[in-house]
C-alpha cells in the first residue's frame, strides 16, 4: 500500500515511518520540516502534496506541540485536518487513520470506552480543546474508511514526558505548558501510551474497520500513583500533592483495540517511564 504520512517528523511519525516500511508499505512523508516541507495550514500546498503522492491511504499525525501553544495545536487540528481531508477527497483517497486524544470524553466514573460521548462542556480552555477534537474527528469521518486513534498521553522519545522534555523542565522549576500542575499531582486519572505503541497501532489501523479506538496502555492511574514514578525515573523533585480530581480526567479503556490484536509492548507506565527508549 502507498501511504502518505502527514506529520512524518513528529514524535509518533518518526516511530511510524520505519514500521510502515518494515510492513512492506511504500511511504511518502510530509511535515513542516524535512525533505518534503509542507505547511498544513496552506490548503493549496497540501492539495498539491497529496495529489503528487497519489496515496492509497493517509495517516494523519499532525500536531503543533513544540511551543506548548494550545491555540496553535488546535488550529492544526481544525484547519490542518480540514485541508488534509479536502486534499484526500480530491485525490480519491478512501482510507485515513488520524491521531486524536483519549482525554476528551464526558465526565464520569471509571475509564471511558469509545461509546462515551465527547465532553459537552462550554467552560474555558477545555471547551476549546474538545471543540478541536470534535472538528478533527468530524472532518476525517467524511472519508468512507476513517479510523480515529484516540491516543493516551504520549511519552517516550520526542515527547514532553521524555528525559529533558517539558515536563522534566516543569518539575525542575521551569515554566511549562499551562495544564501542568492542574491535573497532575491530584486524584485525576490519566491514561498513557508510549510513542512506539502508538505508532504500531497506526500501522495496524490501516486494516481496521472504520471507527474510533482508544490507544492507551493497560493501567489508567491517578496523579498520586504515576507522578512519583515519573519523577523518580526523571530524577526530578516531586511537586506538592494536591487535593481533588477533575471529573473528566477518568482514563480510557483499550479493549476495542486489543480485540483487534493490538498489544502494547509497554503495557504500563510503571515500567515504561523507566525505559522510555532513545
C-alpha positions in Angstrom: 0.0 0.0 0.0 1.2 3.5 -0.8 0.8 5.5 2.4 1.2 9.3 2.9 2.2 10.2 6.5 1.3 13.8 7.4 3.5 14.7 10.4 6.3 12.3 9.5 8.9 14.1 11.6 6.9 14.3 14.8 7.3 12.1 17.9 4.9 9.4 16.5 5.8 10.0 12.9 9.5 9.1 13.5 8.4 5.8 15.0 5.8 5.2 12.4 7.6 5.6 9.1 10.1 2.7 9.6 7.4 0.5 10.9 5.3 1.1 7.8 8.3 0.4 5.6 9.1 -2.8 7.5 5.5 -3.9 7.0 6.0 -3.6 3.2 4.3 -0.3 2.6 5.6 2.5 0.3 5.8 5.7 2.4 5.6 9.3 1.4 6.2 11.6 4.4 5.3 15.3 4.7 5.8 17.7 7.5 6.8 21.3 8.2 10.4 20.2 8.2 12.4 17.6 6.4 12.8 16.7 2.7 9.1 17.4 1.9 8.3 20.6 3.8 4.6 21.3 3.6 2.6 23.9 5.7 -0.6 22.1 6.6 -2.3 25.4 7.0 -1.7 26.1 3.3 -4.6 24.4 1.6 -3.1 24.6 -1.9 0.2 23.2 -0.7 -1.5 20.3 1.0 -3.6 19.5 -2.0 -0.6 19.5 -4.3 1.4 17.3 -2.0 -1.4 14.7 -1.7 -2.1 14.7 -5.4 1.6 14.2 -6.2 1.9 11.4 -3.7 -1.3 9.6 -5.0 -1.6 7.5 -1.8 -3.9 4.6 -1.2 -4.2 5.8 2.4 -3.4 8.8 4.5 -2.1 8.7 8.1 -2.7 11.9 10.0 -0.2 12.5 12.8 -0.2 16.3 12.6 0.3 18.3 15.8 1.9 21.6 16.9 3.2 21.0 20.4 6.7 22.2 20.3 5.9 25.6 21.7 3.3 24.3 24.2 0.8 26.6 22.4 -2.7 25.2 22.7 -4.2 27.6 20.2 -1.6 26.7 17.6 -2.2 23.0 18.2 -6.0 23.5 17.9 -5.5 25.3 14.7 -3.7 22.3 13.2 -6.5 20.0 14.5 -9.2 22.2 12.8 -7.7 23.9 9.8 -4.8 21.4 9.1 -7.2 18.5 9.3 -9.7 20.2 7.0 -7.0 20.9 4.4 -5.7 17.3 4.6 -9.2 15.8 4.3 -10.1 18.0 1.4 -6.9 17.0 -0.4 -7.5 13.3 0.3 -11.1 13.5 -1.0 -9.9 15.4 -4.2 -7.3 12.7 -4.7 -9.8 9.9 -4.4 -8.4 8.5 -1.1 -10.8 6.3 0.8 -8.9 5.4 3.9 -7.5 7.8 6.6 -6.0 7.0 10.0 -6.0 10.0 12.3 -4.5 10.9 15.6 -6.9 12.1 18.3 -6.8 12.1 22.1 -8.3 9.8 24.8 -9.0 12.6 27.4 -11.8 14.5 25.6 -14.6 12.3 27.0 -17.5 13.5 29.1 -17.1 13.3 32.9 -17.9 10.1 34.7 -16.6 7.3 36.8 -14.2 4.7 35.5 -12.2 4.5 32.3 -14.1 5.7 29.2 -14.7 3.4 26.3 -15.5 4.6 22.8 -19.3 4.7 23.4 -18.9 7.6 25.8 -19.6 10.9 24.1 -17.1 13.8 23.9 -17.3 16.3 26.7 -20.2 18.8 26.1 -18.6 21.4 28.4 -18.7 25.0 27.4 -16.2 26.1 30.0 -12.8 27.7 29.2 -9.8 26.0 27.8 -11.2 22.5 27.9 -14.1 23.5 25.7 -11.7 24.8 23.1 -9.6 21.6 23.2 -12.7 19.4 22.9 -14.1 21.5 20.0 -10.8 21.0 18.2 -11.1 17.2 18.7 -14.7 17.2 17.6 -13.8 19.1 14.4 -10.9 16.8 13.6 -12.9 13.7 14.1 -15.9 15.0 12.1 -13.7 16.0 9.2 -11.9 12.7 8.9 -15.2 10.9 9.1 -16.0 12.3 5.6 -13.8 9.7 4.1 -15.5 6.3 3.8 -12.9 4.4 5.6 -11.9 6.6 8.5 -10.1 5.3 11.6 -9.6 7.6 14.6 -6.9 6.7 17.1 -7.6 8.3 20.5 -4.1 8.2 22.0 -3.4 8.4 25.7 -0.8 10.9 26.9 2.2 10.2 24.8 5.6 9.5 26.5 8.9 8.3 25.1 11.4 9.9 22.7 10.4 13.4 21.5 7.6 13.9 23.9 7.0 16.3 26.8 7.4 13.3 29.2 10.9 12.2 28.0 14.0 13.0 29.9 14.9 16.6 29.1 11.3 17.3 27.9 8.8 20.0 29.0 7.5 18.0 32.0 11.0 17.4 33.4 11.7 21.1 33.0 8.5 22.0 34.8 9.3 19.6 37.6 12.7 21.3 37.9 11.1 24.7 38.3 10.9 26.0 34.8 7.6 27.2 33.5 5.9 24.7 31.3 2.6 24.1 29.4 -0.4 25.6 31.1 -2.0 22.3 32.0 0.9 21.2 34.1 0.0 21.3 37.8 -3.7 21.4 37.2 -4.5 17.6 36.8 -1.1 16.2 37.5 -0.4 15.9 41.3 -4.0 15.2 42.3 -6.5 12.4 42.0 -7.3 13.0 38.3 -7.0 9.8 36.3 -4.8 9.6 33.2 -4.1 7.0 30.5 -0.6 6.9 28.9 0.8 5.3 25.8 4.4 5.0 24.6 5.0 6.6 21.2 6.2 3.3 19.8 3.0 1.6 20.8 1.0 4.5 19.3 2.9 4.1 16.0 2.3 0.3 16.0 -1.4 0.9 16.4 -1.3 3.3 13.4 0.3 0.6 11.3 -2.3 -2.0 12.3 -5.1 0.5 11.9 -4.6 0.5 8.1 -6.5 -2.8 8.2 -9.0 -2.0 11.0 -12.8 -1.3 10.5 -13.7 2.4 10.4 -14.4 3.9 13.8 -12.7 5.3 16.9 -10.3 3.3 19.1 -8.7 4.2 22.3 -4.9 3.6 22.1 -3.8 3.6 25.7 -1.9 1.3 28.0 -3.5 -1.1 30.4 -3.3 0.9 33.6 -5.2 4.2 34.0 -3.9 5.9 37.1 -4.3 8.9 39.4 -1.6 11.5 39.6 -1.0 10.2 43.1 0.2 7.0 41.5 2.0 7.8 38.3 3.7 11.1 39.2 6.0 9.7 41.8 7.1 7.0 39.3 7.8 9.6 36.7 9.7 11.9 39.0 11.9 9.0 40.1 12.6 7.9 36.5 13.5 11.5 35.6 15.5 12.2 38.7 13.3 15.2 39.3 11.7 16.6 42.5 8.1 15.7 43.2 5.6 18.6 43.3 3.3 19.0 46.3 0.4 16.7 46.4 -2.9 18.4 45.6 -6.5 17.5 46.6 -9.4 16.9 44.3 -9.9 15.5 40.9 -11.1 16.8 37.5 -14.3 14.9 36.8 -13.4 14.5 33.1 -10.0 13.0 33.9 -11.1 9.4 34.1 -8.7 7.5 31.8 -9.7 5.2 29.0 -10.2 1.6 28.1 -8.2 -0.1 25.4 -10.4 -3.2 25.0 -11.6 -2.4 21.5 -8.1 -2.0 20.0 -6.9 -5.1 21.9 -9.7 -7.1 20.4 -8.3 -6.4 17.0 -4.8 -7.6 18.0 -3.1 -4.5 19.2 -1.0 -5.3 22.3 1.1 -2.5 23.8 4.8 -3.5 24.2 4.8 -1.3 27.3 1.5 -2.2 29.0 2.1 0.1 32.0 3.7 3.4 32.7 5.3 1.8 35.8 7.9 0.1 33.6 7.6 2.4 30.6 8.7 5.6 32.4 12.0 3.8 33.5 12.8 2.7 29.9 11.5 5.3 27.5 13.9 4.3 24.8 16.1 6.5 22.5 
